[in-house]
Amino acid sequence: MDTPTIRPPAVAGAFYADRPERLSRGVESLLDQAAGAGLGPVRALIAPHAGYRYSGPIAASAFRQLQEANGSASVAAPPTVYLLGPAHYVAVERVALSPADAFETPLGLVTQNRAAIDALLARGPGYQLDALAHQPEHSLEVELPFLQVALGDFELAAMLCGQPDPAQTAADLAEQLRPGDLVVVSSDLSHYHPYETAQRLDRAFLAAVTAGDLAAAAQGEACGLPAILILMHLARLQGWTPHLLDYRNSGDTSGDKSRVVGYGAVAYVG
């Protein structure tokens, strides 16, 4: 029998707590403080991926909806979470999939859905296995403890996005999603502008996202923009409706308003 390959945590102890008890308490506290929106079953989320000190409350605004609507649902099989985000450290051409059998956090292992990964690979050269791109990457990892606490049992399809074809990737996902599966996009918004400038840029971008205006959103500033555009195309195909849950920036959460990073939380239902 082959030994399972595990992608170990890269930023535990830096972006979030590395002790299981402290991490679970911290995530539960953030979720408890976030407001429920009563949206019903959630199909997709956009959540930020900075250190929890900076973006944790905004991320919790997204995952609270998942906890509220999906956490107690009875399903025949664990859902697959298609987790999309940017590659910050290793250049990715289109979509880099992880060959790991599971991702590890201090809260335990998250198994990858190998059938889902293989099905994407079979769709052509837009998808490639790339362990090196995933190894140091924080954008997907920081969402996992929130998913582990809010959702419980699930499988993962980890997808790092370079410059894929958003419409084609969305069409591929639309054909592959099963009832109960989820799409989570990990993205921060504008980077290192003064507070007021960031507010203007981010609110205009989020207005385009929630209006489904792909042309306007494509001109926006977000490190996970390709993944957001994929989700917007997918929402059109699936008839999902976006709801803005929270917008803040690091000036609100850390106090320094001279050079801030924007954070938004959006939930899609349908």
N, C-alpha and C positions, 0 to 999 in steps of 0.2 A: 504494500500500500504506500502510495506517495505521501510524503510528509507535507501537511498543509503549509502554505506560505502565508506569512502574516506581515502586513504593513504596520510597523510599530508607530506609536505617536511621535510626531516630530516637534510639537510645540507645547506639550504638557509641561506645566511648571513655568511657562512664559506667557502664553495667551490665556491659559486657564489653569486651574489648580491641578496638581499632579497626584494628590491623595484622593482616593475614591470617596471617602466620607465627606471631605471638604468640598469636592467637586459636586457630588450629588446634592448636598445641602445648598450650595450656591446656586445651582441651576433651579432647584425647586423653589428657592426664595425669589429668584428672578421671575419665574413663571407665576408664582403666587401674586406678585406685585403687578403683573401685566393685566390689562383689562380684556375680558372676553367680549366678542362682538356679536355673538349669536348668529353666525353666518351659515351654520349647517355644515355638511360634509365638505372638507377642503380638498381641492384637487392639486393645488400647487402653491408654493410660497416663494417669495423673494425675501432673503434675510441677509444682514451684514456679517462680516467675518473678521473684524478686528478683535483685539484682546477684550475679554469680557468686561474689564474695567471701563472700556470705552463704548463698545457697541452691544454689550450683553442685554441691557434693558430693551433695546430696540429689537434685537433678535428674539427676545422673549415675547414681544408683542405678536410676532408671527407664530411662534411655536405654541403659544397659549391657545390659539385657535385650533391647532391640530390636536392638542391635548383635550380641548373642550369637545370638539366634534367627532374626533376619530379614536381617541384613546380608549373609550369603553365599548367601541363597536365590536361585535362578534363576527369574525371572518373565518372562512374555511382554511385559508392559508395566509401566512404572513405577507403583507404587502411588500412590493419592491419600491424602494425610494431611488429614483433617478436623480442623483445629486450632481449638479453642474456648477462649475466655477472656473475662474481664470487660473492660469499657470503663472506664478510670479517669478519662478527661479529658473526653470528650464523651458526653452522655446518649444512650443507645440504648434504644429502646422494646422491641424484641423481639430479632431477630438482624440485625446489620449485616454485610453481605458487602462485600468490597473489589472495586472495579471494576478494580484494577490487573492488568496482565497478568503481573507478576512482583513478588516481594519481593526486595529486595537486602540482603545482609549483606556484611561484608568477605570472606567466603568465596565470594561469587558470587551469581548469581541463582537464585531458586527460582520456577519457573513455576507460575502458577495454572492449575488445570483449569477452563477456561471452560465446558465442557459441564456439569461438576458444579455450578458457580455458577449457570448458567442454569436447570438443573433444579430447584435450590432456589427460585430466584425464581419459577418457574412454579407452585410449590406454594401461593402465595398471599401475603397481606399480612403474614404472619409474618416475611418476609425482604425486606430492602431493601438496595440499594447505598448505601454511605455512605463516601466517601473521607475525609471530614473526621474521622470517628471513628477510622479506622485510622491516619491520618497521624502522631499523636504517641504512639500506644499501644505500650507495652513488653511487655504480657502475652504476646502471640503472638510478637513479634520475638525475645525472648531464648531461645525454644525452637528457633529455626531453626538456629543453629550446631550444636547438639547433633544435630538431625536430619540436617544436612548431613554431619557426621562419622560418625554411627552408621549411617545408612541409605544415604547416597549419593544415588542417583538417585530422585527422587520428585516428584510434583506436589502442589500445595497447594490447599486450600479454606479460606480464612481466615474465621472466624466469631466476631464479637464479640457477646456475649450481654448483653442488658439484663434484661428480665423476660419471656422467652418461655414458652410452654406446654411444660414439659419432656417430658410424655408424647407430645404431638403432634410435637415436634421429633425425639424419639427414633424415633417411627414413620416420620417422613420419612427419616431417615438409614438406618434398617433397610431401607427399600425401595431405597435408592440405593447402598449399599455393594456393591462388587465384591469377589470373592475377592482377598485381599492388601491391600485398603485398610485404613487405620488411623485410629483416633480418638485424638487427644491433647488432654487437658484441662489448661489452664494455670491453676493456682490456688495461692495461698498460703492459710494457715489463719488462726488467730486473730491479732489485731493488738494490740500495745502493752499486754499484760498482764504482771504479774510472772511470772518463770520458772515457778514452781510452778503458778500458775493456768493459764498457757498449756498446760503439760503435761497438766493434768487435762482442760481443754476439748478440746484437740486429740486426745488419745487416745480420749476418748469419741466424738468425731466420726468418727475413723477406724475405730473399732469398728463404728459404725453403717454406714459406707460399705462396709466389707468384709463385713458381715453382710447387705448388701442391704436394710437397714431404711430405706426412703425417708422415713417419717414422722419418725424420730429424726434422720436426716441433715438434713432440712429445717429443723430447729431449731438446727443447728450454725452455727459461725462460720467462714466462708471467703469470701474476696472473689470467688472463682469459683463460688459455690454453685449458681447456675442451671445452669452448664455441668456441674458434677458431678452434679446431679440428672438432667440429660439423659442422661449416660453411665450412671447407675444404671438408668434406665428402659430404655435400649438394651441393657444387659447382660442384663436380664430377658428381653427379646424374643429375644436372640441366644443365650442360654444360656452367657454368658461368666462366668467365675469370677474374682473379685478376689483379689489377693495383696498384702499390705502389705510393702513392700520396705525402707522407711526412714522414720523420723520423727526430726527434730531441730528446733531453733528457732535463731534468731539468737544466743541466749545461748550455744549450743554452738559456733557457728561464728565469732562475733565477740568473745565474752567478756562483753558487757554484758548482765546478766540482770535489769535493773530494768524494762525495757519491751521485750518481744521480739515477734518475728513467727514464726509456726509454719510449718513446711515438711514436707510428706509426699510420698512416692512410692508409687504403687500401679500394679500391672500387672494387666491382664485377659487371660485366656487362655480358649480354648474351641474 
